[in-house]
Amino acid sequence: MIDRKTIASLKPTPRGAPMQFLADAAMPGLGLIWGSTGRPSWTFAYRSAGRQIRTKLGFAWGGPAGKEPTPEWLSPPAARAKAYQMREEAKAGVVAPPEKAPRAAPRPLTLAAGLDAYLATANVQRLRSRRAMEQMLRRELAPIMVRPIANVSRLDIRAVLADKGETHMANRLHSALRTMWRWFIDQELASVSPIPLSRPLKTEESRQRVLSDDELASVWRATEDRPGPLRAIVRTLILTGQRREEVAEMRRSELDLASGTWTIGAERYKTKTDHVVPLVPAVLALIEGQHRIAGSDWVFTSNGRNAMRLSNEGTTLKRLTPEIADWRLHDLRRTFRTGLARLKVSRETADLIDHPRGGVTGTYDRHLYIGEKRAALELWAAHVASILT
């Protein structure tokens, strides 16, 4: 049965290739047809007054149900309802017109509706940064959301980018807008892109900041007065060296407390492979100290419905540690990796804690090195305990 995810996953056919058709199992005669543009349409075949009729119902909407931007866009339930009505009218003797009646020109699609459709696509849904990107686009484009996509000018986009100044955020926004407008053009929702073709607005350099032992101890102590889940997340970042999103969105279904391991599934790990992290006693204590909410799989949560967000936690901790210059939460991962090197942990083991093997080695060497990784993490946990005393 065709659903929203099916529509979002359809790929354009190669240019020159025949049109593709996908039948809907829930409504005989109803289906999707699409070609090189990648924009599928609903088509319905039925009999009226003894003749076979095939008609186009409208464009297929893969966004949220009930939020179709214009009557020309139909969600799967809306398409089935329209097809059912046409079939019943034909049975009752309502004869279809021999020729298609001229249809009114569709209202231009607004930027808000186009953004909803773009965010519903399979490629965007798979992005680890999807939530952050959606929040950024909705926030920065809010003043021009009601405009038709075709009416958004380069001057409008320059004004949006100018508000961010010469910052890293301006670079992220510029990149996200450029990708979204390419999709608009592919879907024939726009003919040209208003995004400036200039290079990124700020040259970005890789950070090299590593916290000293005293600074790391200050960060640990600064978490003492933070809410329990946030405190545990930051301390788990320090002890495991994993990425902030992976720690914050830890699931209980990923944990094997009996063996003391945490398996981050390929679907949410950056390298798209399963990653097994041994859990030392200090981390297990942080996990077991979290209040468990019935029916929720989140480890770090306040309501059971959502994982905790760290969007403002870095800023809060920086305010609580004014003695530490120019640091960010992501610096904890670099500090962890550098700390393992200082403790004489082999580069191979430290790399395996950071991320699983890739390439040919990862394909043929399937050993998980749990013992080696656990020994390194216990050594680091002991070091963190020593600097706190």
C-alpha positions in Angstrom: 0.0 0.0 0.0 1.4 3.4 -1.0 2.1 5.7 2.0 4.0 8.9 2.7 7.4 7.1 3.0 6.8 5.4 -0.4 6.2 8.8 -2.1 9.3 10.3 -0.4 11.5 7.4 -1.5 10.7 7.5 -5.2 13.7 8.3 -7.4 13.6 10.0 -10.8 13.9 7.8 -13.9 17.0 8.3 -16.2 16.3 10.8 -18.9 14.8 9.0 -21.9 13.6 6.0 -19.9 9.9 5.1 -19.9 7.6 6.4 -17.2 7.3 4.3 -14.1 4.1 3.1 -12.5 3.4 1.9 -9.0 -0.1 0.4 -8.2 -1.8 1.1 -4.9 -2.8 -2.2 -3.2 -5.6 -0.5 -1.2 -7.5 0.9 -4.2 -7.8 -1.0 -7.5 -7.0 1.2 -10.5 -5.2 3.8 -8.4 -1.4 4.3 -8.7 1.6 6.6 -9.0 3.2 7.5 -12.3 6.5 9.5 -12.5 9.4 10.1 -14.9 12.7 12.0 -15.0 11.4 14.9 -13.0 10.9 12.7 -10.0 7.6 14.4 -9.2 5.0 11.6 -9.0 1.3 12.0 -9.9 -1.8 10.0 -8.9 -3.5 8.3 -11.8 -6.8 6.4 -11.6 -8.3 3.9 -14.1 -12.0 3.0 -14.0 -15.0 2.3 -16.2 -17.8 4.7 -16.9 -20.7 4.2 -19.4 -19.0 1.1 -20.8 -15.7 2.8 -21.6 -12.3 2.7 -19.9 -11.2 6.0 -18.5 -7.8 6.9 -17.0 -7.4 10.3 -15.4 -4.8 12.2 -13.4 -6.0 13.1 -9.9 -3.2 15.4 -8.9 0.4 15.5 -7.6 1.4 13.0 -4.9 2.0 14.7 -1.5 4.6 13.0 0.7 4.4 15.5 3.5 2.3 15.4 6.7 -1.3 14.3 6.3 -3.7 17.2 6.2 -1.1 19.7 5.2 -1.4 19.5 1.4 -0.3 22.9 0.1 -3.0 23.2 -2.6 -5.8 21.0 -4.0 -3.4 19.9 -6.7 -1.4 17.9 -4.1 -3.0 14.8 -2.7 -1.9 12.6 0.2 -2.5 8.8 -0.1 -5.8 8.9 1.9 -7.0 12.0 -0.1 -6.2 10.3 -3.4 -8.0 7.1 -2.4 -11.1 9.1 -1.3 -11.2 11.0 -4.6 -10.8 7.8 -6.6 -13.5 6.0 -4.6 -15.9 8.9 -5.2 -15.3 8.8 -8.9 -15.8 5.1 -9.1 -19.1 5.2 -7.1 -20.4 8.1 -9.3 -19.6 6.0 -12.4 -21.6 3.1 -10.9 -24.5 5.4 -10.2 -24.6 6.4 -13.8 -22.8 9.8 -13.6 -21.0 9.8 -17.0 -17.5 11.2 -17.1 -17.1 14.0 -19.6 -15.5 12.9 -22.9 -12.7 15.5 -22.5 -10.9 16.8 -19.5 -12.4 20.1 -18.3 -9.9 22.9 -18.2 -8.5 23.1 -14.7 -7.7 26.3 -12.9 -4.0 27.2 -12.6 -2.7 25.9 -9.3 -1.9 28.4 -6.6 1.9 28.9 -6.4 3.6 26.7 -3.8 4.7 28.7 -0.8 8.2 28.4 0.7 6.7 26.9 3.9 4.9 24.1 1.9 8.0 23.5 -0.2 10.2 23.2 2.9 7.7 20.7 4.4 7.9 18.6 1.3 11.7 18.8 1.2 12.1 17.7 4.8 9.8 14.7 4.2 12.1 13.3 1.5 14.0 10.0 2.3 17.4 11.6 1.8 16.7 14.3 4.4 15.1 11.9 6.8 18.3 9.8 6.9 20.5 12.8 7.9 21.9 12.8 11.4 21.7 16.6 11.4 18.1 16.6 10.2 16.6 18.1 13.4 19.2 20.9 13.7 18.9 21.7 10.0 15.1 21.9 10.1 15.2 24.2 13.2 17.8 26.5 11.5 15.8 26.7 8.2 12.5 27.4 9.9 14.0 30.0 12.1 16.0 31.9 9.5 13.4 31.7 6.7 10.5 32.7 8.9 10.1 36.2 7.5 9.7 34.9 3.9 7.9 31.6 4.5 4.5 32.8 3.1 6.0 33.8 -0.3 5.7 31.6 -3.3 9.0 29.7 -4.0 9.3 31.3 -7.4 9.1 34.8 -5.9 12.0 34.4 -3.5 14.8 36.6 -4.9 18.5 36.6 -4.4 18.1 39.8 -2.5 15.9 38.0 0.0 18.5 35.3 0.5 21.3 37.7 0.8 19.4 39.5 3.6 18.9 36.2 5.4 22.6 35.3 5.2 23.6 38.9 6.1 21.8 38.6 9.5 24.2 35.7 10.4 27.3 37.8 9.7 30.6 36.1 8.8 30.1 33.1 11.0 30.2 29.3 10.8 26.4 29.4 11.1 26.2 31.5 7.9 28.2 28.7 6.2 25.8 26.0 7.4 22.8 28.1 6.3 24.3 28.8 2.9 25.0 25.1 2.3 21.5 24.0 3.5 19.7 26.6 1.3 21.7 25.6 -1.8 20.9 21.9 -1.4 17.2 22.6 -0.8 16.9 24.8 -3.9 18.5 22.2 -6.0 15.7 19.9 -4.9 13.1 22.5 -5.7 14.5 22.8 -9.2 14.6 19.0 -9.7 10.9 18.8 -8.6 10.0 21.7 -11.0 9.0 23.8 -8.0 11.4 26.5 -9.1 13.3 27.3 -12.4 16.3 29.1 -11.0 18.1 29.3 -7.6 18.3 32.6 -5.7 21.2 31.3 -3.6 24.4 33.3 -4.1 27.2 31.2 -5.8 29.9 32.8 -3.7 32.3 30.8 -1.6 31.5 30.1 2.1 31.3 33.3 4.0 33.9 32.4 6.6 37.0 30.2 6.2 36.7 27.4 8.7 39.7 25.9 10.4 39.8 22.6 12.3 39.8 23.2 16.0 42.8 22.0 18.0 41.7 22.9 21.5 42.5 20.3 24.2 41.5 20.8 27.8 44.1 20.4 30.5 43.5 18.1 33.4 42.6 21.1 35.6 40.2 22.4 33.0 38.6 19.0 32.5 38.1 18.7 36.3 36.4 22.1 36.3 34.0 21.1 33.6 33.1 17.9 35.5 32.5 19.9 38.7 30.4 22.5 36.8 27.9 19.8 35.9 27.1 19.1 39.6 24.3 21.6 39.7 22.9 20.8 36.3 19.7 18.6 35.9 20.4 14.9 36.3 20.1 13.8 32.7 22.3 16.7 31.4 24.9 16.1 34.1 25.1 12.4 33.2 25.3 13.1 29.4 28.3 15.5 29.8 30.1 13.2 32.2 29.5 10.3 29.8 31.0 12.4 27.0 34.1 12.9 29.1 34.4 9.2 30.0 33.6 7.6 26.6 34.8 10.1 24.0 31.7 9.5 21.9 29.8 12.1 19.9 27.3 14.3 21.7 24.2 13.3 19.7 25.0 9.6 20.1 25.3 9.9 23.8 22.3 12.2 24.3 20.1 9.8 22.2 21.2 6.6 24.0 18.5 4.0 24.0 18.0 1.3 26.7 17.5 -1.2 23.9 21.1 -0.5 22.9 22.5 -1.5 26.3 23.6 -4.9 27.5 24.2 -4.1 31.2 25.1 -7.8 32.0 28.1 -7.6 29.7 28.6 -3.9 30.2 28.4 -2.9 26.5 26.6 -0.2 24.5 25.9 -0.9 20.8 25.2 2.2 18.7 23.2 0.9 15.7 24.4 1.6 12.1 21.2 3.6 11.5 22.3 6.4 13.8 26.1 6.0 13.8 28.0 8.4 11.6 29.9 5.8 9.6 26.7 3.7 9.1 28.2 0.6 10.9 27.4 -0.8 14.4 29.7 0.5 17.0 30.2 -1.3 20.3 31.4 0.7 23.3 32.4 -1.1 26.6 30.9 0.6 29.6 33.2 1.1 32.6 31.7 1.1 36.1 31.6 4.9 36.3 29.5 5.1 33.1 27.2 2.3 34.3 26.6 4.2 37.5 25.5 7.3 35.5 23.1 5.2 33.4 21.7 3.3 36.3 21.2 6.6 38.1 18.7 7.8 35.5 15.0 7.7 36.4 13.3 5.1 34.1 10.0 6.1 32.6 7.6 3.3 31.7 7.3 2.7 28.0 10.2 5.0 27.1 13.4 3.7 25.5 15.4 6.9 26.1 18.1 6.7 28.8 18.6 10.5 29.2 15.1 12.0 29.2 12.9 14.3 31.4 9.5 13.3 30.0 10.0 9.9 28.3 8.9 11.3 24.9 12.1 12.9 23.8 15.8 12.5 24.5 17.5 15.5 26.2 18.8 18.2 23.9 22.3 19.8 24.3 21.6 22.8 22.2 22.2 25.3 25.1 24.2 23.1 27.4 27.6 24.1 26.0 26.8 27.8 26.5 25.6 27.2 30.1 28.7 25.3 31.0 30.9 27.9 29.5 29.2 30.5 31.7 29.8 28.3 34.7 33.5 27.9 33.9 34.7 31.5 33.2 38.2 30.4 34.0 38.4 28.2 31.0 39.1 30.1 27.8 37.5 29.3 24.4 36.2 25.8 24.9 33.2 23.8 23.4 31.5 20.5 24.2 33.1 18.9 21.1 36.5 19.7 22.6 35.8 16.9 25.2 36.1 14.3 22.4 39.4 15.7 21.3 40.6 15.8 24.9 39.6 12.2 25.4 41.5 11.0 22.3 44.6 13.1 23.3 44.4 11.7 26.9 44.5 8.1 25.7 47.7 8.9 23.8 49.2 10.4 26.9 48.3 7.3 28.8 50.2 5.2 26.2 47.1 3.5 24.8 48.0 2.2 21.4 46.8 4.3 18.4 44.9 1.3 17.0 42.9 0.7 20.2 42.2 4.5 20.5 41.0 4.6 16.9 38.6 1.7 17.5 37.0 3.5 20.5 36.5 6.5 18.3 34.9 4.6 15.4 34.8 1.1 14.0 37.2 -0.2 11.3 36.4 0.8 7.7 37.6 -0.2 4.3 39.1 -3.6 3.5 40.3 -4.1 7.1 36.8 -3.6 8.5 35.4 -5.9 5.9 37.6 -8.9 6.8 38.6 -8.2 10.4 35.3 -8.7 12.3 36.9 -8.9 15.8 35.4 -6.3 18.1 38.4 -5.8 20.4 36.1 -5.4 23.4 38.8 -6.4 25.9 41.3 -3.9 24.5 38.8 -1.1 24.4 37.6 -1.8 27.9 41.1 -1.7 29.3 41.8 1.6 27.7 38.5 3.1 28.9 39.1 1.9 32.5 42.6 3.5 32.3 41.0 6.8 31.2 38.3 6.6 33.9 40.9 6.1 36.6 42.8 9.1 35.3 39.6 11.3 35.4 39.0 10.1 38.9 42.5 11.0 39.9 42.3 14.6 38.6 39.1 15.1 40.5 40.8 14.3 43.8 
